[in-house]
Amino acid sequence: MPIAYITHPDCLLHDVGNFHPERPARLNAIHDQLIMSGLEFILTPHDAPLAERQHLERVHDADYVKSLFDWTPDTGIVDLDDDTIMTSNTLTAARRAAGAVIHAVDLVLGDEVKGAFCAIRPPGHHAEQHHAMGVCYFNNIAVGAAYALDVKGLERVAVIDFDVHHGNGTEHIFQDDPRVLFCSSFQHPFYPYTGHESDTAHVVNIPLAAGANGQKFRQEAETHWLPALHKFKPQLVMISAGFDGHVEDEMGQLLLQEADYAWISAELKEIANQYAEGRIVSSLEGGYALGALGRSVVAHLDALLGHS
Ligand SMILES: [Zn+2]
């Protein structure tokens, strides 16, 4: 079964300057590596649509959504926080990013594909209900999960987040919603300094000390995530796919490698096959070492395709 590859040129236009690690070159690095690996030719390309306000307002406060539409500058920049900057193209890129995940949900709930990867930026998992945060504007994965639940009628969606940073926005949006199982691994203590205390029946967090390697990550995921996923029996598996825990990525101090991303991706594919008719939606979060990012996405997609 093919995997959809959803992206849009507008996601390259959000550019706050080359000094910033969250930069357009990230998507080019992924695309280049997909071509080099030969994977590009077996993925089904799709353009990401613009997310409409009604989609964004399922997880974000309407006043916050309105403010981002209103604050878009014609020229120059608007600072939302130290890291989170609006340019004239930011809103369009952020709407494409959230729209990609909605489109991915539509695709995997149809007949053509069972898996979809959203090669999008800006990322989303730090975005909170009421505000932008940590280079994230709209919480892309949450927008897609809420669409799957509220519009498409699913009753159980799992969101697994293996970015080096805790997915604070996703957790806060769904922490009181038993229809969502949220599993996040992250370096701790580390930005955004959340997640280490929350552990409920449907929030399963794995804080990892700086220097933790793939063996430790796999042990923790096997002990905590996989039993919770088997118990939850998700009808859709969604992945906040951040690759900034890679050993070559200087954003954090975890020591993950391509094989670790392949391992967790294969495990999640198995969960999806058992309970969700194989349906998986994966959406890019972090990953800033360009070579490692490209190789890790290839390992992730190879595993989702069943190549490893
Ligand atoms: Zn991150």
Residues whose N, C-alpha, C, O or C-beta is under 5 A from the ligand:
A	BS01	ZN	D163 V164 H165 G242 D244 G286
